[in-house]
Amino acid sequence: MDQTIFDMVGGEPTFRRLVDVFYTKVEADPVLRPLFPDDLEPGKHYQYLFLMQLFGGGTIYSEQRGHPRLRMRHMPFPIGQAERDHWLTHMLAAVDEVGITDPARAQMREYFERAATHMINVEQP
């Protein structure tokens, strides 16, 4: 049986650290911070559950929230190339900071690059 990315990276504690590191970066980012609510905890919780599910750690996210529908859930927020780039920079840095190594690192980076681009919903001049 193939090992999931969830298992390869160390399971829940790694995803908790990944989300915490990522949100610390978002909190300090002048481009992204205004897009997030004052209370970051609910978003952190759902991102944690989503990423664990996405990478093979069970279905708690879907049980609590249904289908992820990421693009629809992000539609209320203006996401252009700059927002995408800031988000991706922080997420990739978080992956490295928590020590995720290949092959999981490469697979996660590829997903985050695709997903970040897919979230763009406004054109910028």
N, C-alpha and C positions, 0 to 999 in steps of 0.2 A: 504494500500500500504506500502510495506517495505521501510524504509528509507535507502538511499545509504550511503556508507562510506563517500562520498563527503559531504553530508548533516550532517552526525553525527559529523564530525570533525570541521565544521564551514566554509566549502566551500573554495573559492579561496584564501582568506587571509592565511588560514592555510597551503595550499599547497605552496604558495609563500614562507612562512617562512620555511617550511620543506626543500625546494630546496635551499634556501639561507643558512640555517644552514649546510646542507649536503655539499654544495660546499665550504663553509669555511673550513670544515674539509678536504676535498679533496685537497684544495689548499695547506694545510700544511703537506700533507702526502707524504713522499719521495718515496713510492712505486707507488702510483696512479698518482701523479701530472705529471710525464713524459708522461703518456698515453694520457693526455688531451692537446688540443691546447692552445696556449698562451692566446687567448681570450676565456674565459669561458662563456661569456654571451649567445652565441647561444645555447650551450649545456644546460645551465640553463633554457632558454626559452622552449626548446623542452621537457626537462624532466618535467617541470612544466605542460605543456599542456598534455603530455602523462599521468602523474599521475592523473591529474584531470579527464581525460577521463576514464582511467582504473577504477577509483573508483566512477564513476557515475556522473561526472560533465560536460557532453556534449561531442561533437565530433569535437572540434576545431582542435585537433592534426591530426586526420584522414583527415579532410578537407584540412589542409595545407600540410601534408606529405604523405598521403596515409596510407596503412596498416603499423603498427609499425615495423614488421619484426626485432625484437630486436636482435636476434642472428646474422642475416645477417649484420645489421648495426654495430655490435660490432666486427665482424670478422677481420677487419684490425688491431685490437689491441690485443696484446698477453695477454690473460687473463688466468692465472693459479690459483691454489688454493690460493696462497698468495694474489693476486689481488682481488679475490672473497672475501676472508676473510676481507681484509681492507675495501673494498666497503661496505660489509654487516655491519661491525662494525660501520662505519660512518652513514649509513642509519638508522640503528636501534637506534643509539644514537640520531640522529636528530628527529626521531619519538618521543622519550621520551622527548627530550629537548623542543619541541614545545608543549608538554602537551597532546598528543593524548592518550586517555584512551580506555579501553576495552568497548565494544567488537571490536571497530574499530582497536584498537592497535593490538590485536591478529590476526585479519584478514590481516592487512597490513604486520605484521612481517612474517606471513606464506607465503604470496606472495613474499616478498623480499628474503626470504631464498631460495625458489624454483627458482626464477628468477636469483639470483646471481649464483647459482650452474649451471643453464642452460647456462650461458654465458661463462663458462670455455671452452676454445678452444685450449689450449696447455697443454701438460703434462710436469710436472716439475720433475726433478730428485729426 
